Amino acid sequence: MRPIHLLWAVAVTAIWGFNFVIIKIGLGSFPPLLLTALRFTLAAAPALFLKRPQVPWRHLILTGLTLFVGQYTLLFVAMSHGMPPGLASITLQVQVCFTMLIALFWLGERPQLRQWAGAAVAFAGLAAIGSSVGGDATALGLGLTILSAFSWACGNLLLKRMPPTPDGRSRC
């Protein structure tokens, strides 16, 4: 990996992680559903100037509902009910395990042994971090964050199942 790519990876990670702090601050001034709506109103503004992807509306709507609306609504409500930002950012990563399991049962994909091993190590790491921090987290906040991760995983697979682009390339 070239140094510039490493720098970009660190920058994206830092921005993504800091996002959870901003969410927590925003929840101090706005209810979670309104904050979610505001976030996506601002995020969707560029879509007014972009060409709509050539996929059926039902695919766009269902993918958007799971990958964005479900994930962030559940996350924002979780954080408003006692889920600390740092623990939320870590817990949300369980979406990788959910994505593998849903792909196994829904798409019939068979992960390789190294993928299972990687998921097990990652899950163990998430469990170790989660058990050592966030003593102020609530069961409701934790449960909603896990549901948020599940919604994200469903959205990942819906995106994968979306028809290819007109040039024949997959969307993933």
The 8 nearest C-alpha neighbors of each residue, nearest first, counted from 0:
[[1, 4, 2, 5, 3, 6, 8, 7],
 [0, 2, 4, 3, 5, 6, 7, 8],
 [3, 1, 5, 4, 6, 0, 7, 8],
 [4, 2, 6, 5, 1, 7, 0, 8],
 [5, 3, 7, 6, 1, 2, 8, 0],
 [4, 6, 2, 8, 3, 7, 9, 1],
 [5, 7, 3, 9, 4, 8, 10, 2],
 [6, 8, 10, 4, 5, 9, 11, 3],
 [9, 7, 5, 11, 6, 10, 4, 12],
 [8, 10, 12, 6, 7, 11, 13, 5],
 [11, 9, 7, 13, 12, 8, 6, 14],
 [12, 10, 14, 8, 13, 9, 15, 7],
 [13, 11, 9, 15, 10, 14, 16, 8],
 [12, 14, 10, 16, 15, 11, 17, 9],
 [15, 13, 17, 11, 16, 12, 10, 18],
 [14, 16, 12, 18, 13, 17, 11, 19],
 [17, 15, 13, 18, 14, 19, 12, 88],
 [18, 16, 14, 20, 19, 15, 13, 21],
 [17, 19, 21, 15, 16, 20, 14, 22],
 [20, 18, 22, 84, 17, 21, 16, 23],
 [19, 21, 23, 17, 22, 18, 84, 24],
 [20, 22, 24, 18, 19, 23, 25, 17],
 [23, 21, 19, 25, 20, 24, 26, 18],
 [24, 22, 20, 26, 21, 25, 19, 84],
 [23, 25, 21, 27, 22, 26, 20, 28],
 [26, 24, 22, 27, 23, 28, 21, 29],
 [25, 27, 29, 23, 28, 24, 30, 22],
 [26, 28, 25, 24, 29, 23, 30, 79],
 [29, 27, 26, 25, 30, 24, 34, 23],
 [30, 28, 26, 34, 27, 25, 31, 33],
 [29, 31, 33, 32, 26, 34, 28, 79],
 [32, 30, 34, 75, 76, 33, 35, 26],
 [33, 31, 35, 34, 30, 36, 72, 76],
 [34, 32, 36, 35, 30, 31, 37, 29],
 [33, 35, 37, 31, 36, 32, 29, 38],
 [36, 34, 32, 38, 33, 37, 72, 31],
 [35, 37, 33, 39, 34, 38, 40, 32],
 [38, 36, 34, 40, 35, 39, 33, 41],
 [39, 37, 35, 41, 36, 40, 34, 42],
 [40, 38, 42, 41, 36, 37, 43, 35],
 [39, 41, 37, 43, 38, 42, 36, 44],
 [42, 40, 39, 38, 44, 43, 37, 45],
 [41, 43, 39, 40, 44, 38, 45, 46],
 [42, 44, 40, 46, 41, 45, 39, 47],
 [43, 45, 46, 41, 42, 47, 40, 48],
 [46, 44, 47, 48, 43, 49, 42, 41],
 [47, 45, 49, 48, 43, 44, 50, 51],
 [46, 48, 45, 44, 49, 43, 50, 51],
 [47, 49, 46, 45, 50, 44, 51, 43],
 [50, 48, 46, 47, 51, 45, 52, 44],
 [49, 51, 52, 48, 46, 47, 53, 45],
 [52, 50, 53, 49, 46, 54, 47, 48],
 [53, 51, 54, 50, 164, 59, 55, 49],
 [52, 54, 51, 55, 164, 165, 50, 56],
 [55, 53, 52, 56, 58, 162, 59, 161],
 [54, 56, 57, 58, 59, 53, 52, 162],
 [55, 57, 59, 58, 60, 54, 61, 53],
 [56, 58, 60, 55, 59, 61, 62, 54],
 [59, 57, 61, 56, 55, 60, 62, 161],
 [60, 58, 56, 62, 57, 61, 63, 55],
 [59, 61, 63, 57, 62, 58, 56, 64],
 [60, 62, 64, 58, 63, 59, 57, 65],
 [63, 61, 154, 59, 65, 64, 60, 66],
 [62, 64, 60, 66, 67, 61, 65, 59],
 [65, 63, 68, 61, 62, 69, 67, 66],
 [64, 66, 154, 69, 150, 62, 63, 67],
 [67, 65, 154, 151, 63, 62, 70, 64],
 [66, 68, 70, 63, 65, 69, 64, 71],
 [69, 67, 64, 71, 70, 72, 65, 63],
 [70, 68, 65, 72, 64, 71, 67, 150],
 [69, 71, 147, 150, 67, 151, 73, 68],
 [70, 72, 74, 73, 68, 69, 67, 75],
 [71, 73, 75, 69, 74, 68, 70, 35],
 [72, 74, 147, 76, 71, 70, 75, 143],
 [75, 73, 71, 77, 144, 72, 76, 147],
 [76, 74, 78, 31, 72, 77, 73, 71],
 [75, 77, 79, 73, 31, 78, 74, 72],
 [78, 76, 140, 74, 80, 143, 75, 79],
 [77, 79, 82, 75, 80, 81, 76, 74],
 [78, 80, 76, 77, 81, 75, 26, 31],
 [81, 79, 77, 78, 140, 82, 76, 139],
 [80, 82, 136, 137, 78, 140, 79, 83],
 [81, 83, 78, 140, 136, 77, 80, 87],
 [82, 84, 86, 85, 87, 81, 136, 78],
 [85, 83, 87, 19, 86, 20, 88, 82],
 [86, 84, 88, 87, 83, 89, 19, 16],
 [85, 87, 89, 88, 83, 84, 90, 133],
 [88, 86, 84, 90, 85, 89, 91, 83],
 [87, 89, 85, 91, 86, 90, 84, 19],
 [90, 88, 86, 87, 91, 92, 85, 125],
 [91, 89, 87, 92, 88, 93, 86, 125],
 [90, 92, 148, 93, 88, 89, 87, 94],
 [93, 91, 94, 90, 89, 95, 148, 88],
 [92, 94, 95, 91, 96, 90, 148, 97],
 [95, 93, 148, 97, 92, 152, 96, 149],
 [96, 94, 98, 93, 97, 92, 99, 152],
 [95, 97, 99, 93, 98, 94, 118, 100],
 [96, 98, 94, 100, 99, 95, 152, 101],
 [99, 97, 152, 95, 101, 96, 100, 94],
 [100, 98, 102, 96, 97, 101, 103, 95],
 [99, 101, 103, 97, 102, 98, 96, 104],
 [100, 102, 104, 98, 103, 105, 99, 97],
 [103, 101, 106, 99, 105, 100, 104, 108],
 [102, 104, 108, 107, 100, 101, 109, 106],
 [103, 105, 101, 107, 102, 106, 100, 108],
 [106, 104, 102, 101, 107, 103, 108, 100],
 [107, 105, 102, 108, 103, 104, 101, 156],
 [106, 108, 103, 104, 105, 102, 109, 101],
 [109, 107, 103, 106, 102, 110, 104, 105],
 [108, 110, 103, 107, 111, 102, 99, 106],
 [111, 109, 114, 108, 115, 112, 99, 103],
 [110, 112, 114, 113, 109, 115, 116, 108],
 [111, 113, 115, 114, 116, 110, 117, 109],
 [112, 114, 116, 111, 115, 117, 110, 118],
 [115, 113, 117, 111, 116, 112, 110, 118],
 [116, 114, 118, 112, 117, 113, 119, 111],
 [117, 115, 113, 119, 114, 118, 112, 120],
 [116, 118, 114, 120, 119, 115, 113, 121],
 [117, 119, 121, 115, 116, 120, 122, 114],
 [120, 118, 116, 122, 117, 121, 123, 115],
 [121, 119, 123, 117, 122, 118, 124, 116],
 [122, 120, 118, 124, 123, 119, 117, 125],
 [121, 123, 125, 119, 124, 120, 118, 126],
 [124, 122, 126, 120, 121, 125, 119, 127],
 [123, 125, 121, 127, 122, 126, 128, 120],
 [124, 126, 122, 128, 123, 127, 129, 121],
 [125, 127, 129, 123, 124, 128, 130, 122],
 [128, 126, 124, 130, 125, 129, 123, 131],
 [127, 129, 125, 131, 130, 126, 124, 132],
 [130, 128, 126, 127, 131, 132, 125, 86],
 [129, 131, 127, 128, 132, 126, 133, 134],
 [130, 132, 128, 129, 127, 133, 134, 126],
 [133, 131, 129, 134, 130, 128, 86, 135],
 [132, 134, 135, 136, 86, 83, 129, 131],
 [133, 135, 136, 132, 131, 130, 137, 129],
 [134, 136, 133, 137, 81, 83, 82, 132],
 [137, 135, 82, 133, 81, 134, 83, 140],
 [136, 138, 140, 139, 81, 141, 82, 135],
 [137, 139, 141, 140, 142, 136, 143, 81],
 [138, 140, 142, 137, 141, 143, 80, 77],
 [141, 139, 77, 82, 137, 143, 80, 138],
 [140, 142, 138, 144, 139, 143, 137, 82],
 [143, 141, 139, 145, 144, 140, 138, 146],
 [142, 144, 146, 77, 140, 145, 141, 73],
 [145, 143, 147, 141, 74, 146, 142, 77],
 [144, 146, 148, 142, 147, 143, 141, 149],
 [147, 145, 149, 143, 148, 144, 150, 142],
 [148, 146, 70, 144, 150, 73, 145, 149],
 [147, 149, 94, 151, 91, 145, 146, 150],
 [150, 148, 146, 152, 147, 151, 94, 97],
 [149, 151, 147, 65, 153, 70, 152, 148],
 [152, 150, 66, 148, 154, 149, 153, 70],
 [153, 151, 98, 155, 149, 94, 154, 150],
 [154, 152, 150, 156, 155, 151, 157, 149],
 [153, 155, 66, 65, 157, 151, 62, 152],
 [156, 154, 152, 158, 153, 157, 151, 159],
 [155, 157, 159, 158, 153, 154, 160, 152],
 [158, 156, 154, 160, 159, 155, 62, 161],
 [159, 157, 161, 155, 156, 160, 154, 62],
 [158, 160, 156, 157, 161, 171, 155, 170],
 [161, 159, 157, 158, 156, 162, 163, 170],
 [162, 160, 158, 159, 157, 163, 58, 170],
 [161, 163, 160, 164, 54, 169, 170, 159],
 [164, 162, 169, 167, 168, 170, 161, 165],
 [163, 165, 167, 166, 168, 169, 162, 170],
 [164, 166, 167, 163, 53, 168, 162, 54],
 [167, 165, 164, 168, 163, 169, 170, 53],
 [168, 166, 164, 163, 165, 169, 162, 170],
 [169, 167, 163, 164, 166, 170, 165, 171],
 [168, 170, 163, 171, 164, 167, 162, 159],
 [169, 171, 163, 168, 159, 164, 158, 161],
 [170, 169, 159, 158, 168, 155, 161, 160]]
